Amino acid sequence: MSNDFFSAGLAESDPVVFEAITDEVHRQTGGLELIASENFVSEAVLRAMGSVFTNKYAEGYPGKRYYGGCEYADVVENLAIERARELFDAEHANVQPHSGSQANTSVYLSALEHGDKILGMDLSHGGHLTHGHPLNFSGINYEVAAYGVSRETEQIDYNELQKIAEKEKPKMIVCGASAYPRIIDFERIGEIARSVGAVIMADIAHIAGLVATDLHPSPVPHCEYVTTTTHKTLRGPRGGLILCKEEYAKDVDRTVFPGVQGGPLVHIIAAKAVAFGEALKVDFKSYQAQTVSNAKALADELAAAGLRLVSGGTDNHLVLVDVFLDGKGITGKKAENALDEVKITVNKNTIPFDTNKPFVASGIRLGTPALTTRGMKEDEMKKIGSLIAEVVHDPDSESVRAKVTREVEQLTDRFPMYPLRQRPEGNEATTTA
Ligand SMILES: *Cc1c(COP(=O)(O)O)cnc(C)c1O
């Protein structure tokens, strides 16, 4: 990546913003990124995102725009649509949602009336804010019922879900999660929904990359609507995507625009096209398979070091770790802070039936998509697992922190990313990306 690529005059025209971007490049490359919803996009995706398409208004859809001069916007949007459909074997794709939340909002608006009932996964069991939290659009506008995981297995209890669905008679079942380490049985949820006359929205924001490469069963054949973000395992620009059956296509398109959004972010749509193109190549599947193997290796090491894995393990890209251990360990909050000190970035997370408040939490959530993009494999994951356990077992020790910090530096040095370059003579910072 050339010096000019990011700077393109920014260093001179706005040194303060330039400095912040440079610092962020150093932060991202100098630490171990284990936030399960983050990833590192390719230079090609970055390039498309930073393109002149940001200047263009293109309200409407390809061939039916409200503005002139949309011929090239049509090219990238059509490409993104075709590639998304191919990637997920879907009848219809809308690539305009600005985010995962906007995608979900649009589906609700097209499938539900104000006050209808949705049945979503409990946030504290791994669900998402947009699946019915009282402070979110979903909880404000719709009646909400919730299902969760069983106390024994910490996995979704499908028999219980069937019972709740029969009792609650929701208009829509919402499935998919932000902190669930196991396979989701979309086929079974499809049967449950049909038995009570509900439609389904499957939100695969976290697992879209696995679904696209057949490493997780696809919801597409079983669900009327499938939504996702494009920036998590899918490794594209920050944004959203809706897939649906042809019979719902018109309604979905109308609720995205003009129902929920105005002009589409054409530069982001261009970057989605690039990312979907990358995801259709064979090496994307080996990347996703490595992400899953890495999560298993990390999980095994953490369990061997005495931490408890929620649900006993992982089938996907993330691991939910109980660090509180019924009061014998530390809180998720303390673990997050202690790990931050040694440049290991994770987030605290509630565990099912958590006895701590959400802002304190008993767990941490770890994901391998970003470090796998960086090229790390099972050996590095084992090392990282043991470093995390050392910090969690002894969070206040200065000597542990110093040692772990050194080992983190060695690891990040061995796996360079967005290569850093010398800055022109006379500039204060020494490097840029
Ligand atoms: C991340 C996530 C979203 C929201 O995505 P944003 O782009 O942050 O709005 C929605 N649903 C699930 C399950 C998620 O994990």
Ligand as a Chemical Component Dictionary entry (heavy atoms), coordinates in Angstrom:
data_LIG
# 
_chem_comp.id                   LIG 
_chem_comp.type                 NON-POLYMER 
_chem_comp.pdbx_formal_charge   0 
_chem_comp.three_letter_code    LIG 
# 
loop_
_chem_comp_atom.comp_id 
_chem_comp_atom.atom_id 
_chem_comp_atom.alt_atom_id 
_chem_comp_atom.type_symbol 
_chem_comp_atom.charge 
_chem_comp_atom.model_Cartn_x 
_chem_comp_atom.model_Cartn_y 
_chem_comp_atom.model_Cartn_z 
_chem_comp_atom.pdbx_ordinal 
LIG C1 C1 C 0 -23.531 -6.632  14.467 1  
LIG C2 C2 C 0 -24.924 -7.118  14.423 2  
LIG C3 C3 C 0 -25.968 -6.314  13.908 3  
LIG C4 C4 C 0 -25.845 -4.834  13.631 4  
LIG O1 O1 O 0 -24.965 -4.367  12.792 5  
LIG P1 P1 P 0 -24.631 -2.785  12.690 6  
LIG O2 O2 O 0 -24.016 -2.726  11.332 7  
LIG O3 O3 O 0 -23.714 -2.489  13.815 8  
LIG O4 O4 O 0 -25.905 -2.038  12.766 9  
LIG C5 C5 C 0 -27.230 -6.868  13.786 10 
LIG N1 N1 N 0 -27.461 -8.131  14.159 11 
LIG C6 C6 C 0 -26.505 -8.916  14.681 12 
LIG C7 C7 C 0 -26.854 -10.312 15.077 13 
LIG C8 C8 C 0 -25.211 -8.438  14.848 14 
LIG O5 O5 O 0 -24.285 -9.207  15.406 15 
# 
loop_
_chem_comp_bond.comp_id 
_chem_comp_bond.atom_id_1 
_chem_comp_bond.atom_id_2 
_chem_comp_bond.value_order 
_chem_comp_bond.pdbx_ordinal 
LIG C1 C2 SING 1  
LIG C2 C3 SING 2  
LIG C2 C8 DOUB 3  
LIG C3 C4 SING 4  
LIG C3 C5 DOUB 5  
LIG C4 O1 SING 6  
LIG O1 P1 SING 7  
LIG P1 O2 DOUB 8  
LIG P1 O3 SING 9  
LIG P1 O4 SING 10 
LIG C5 N1 SING 11 
LIG N1 C6 DOUB 12 
LIG C6 C7 SING 13 
LIG C6 C8 SING 14 
LIG C8 O5 SING 15 
# 
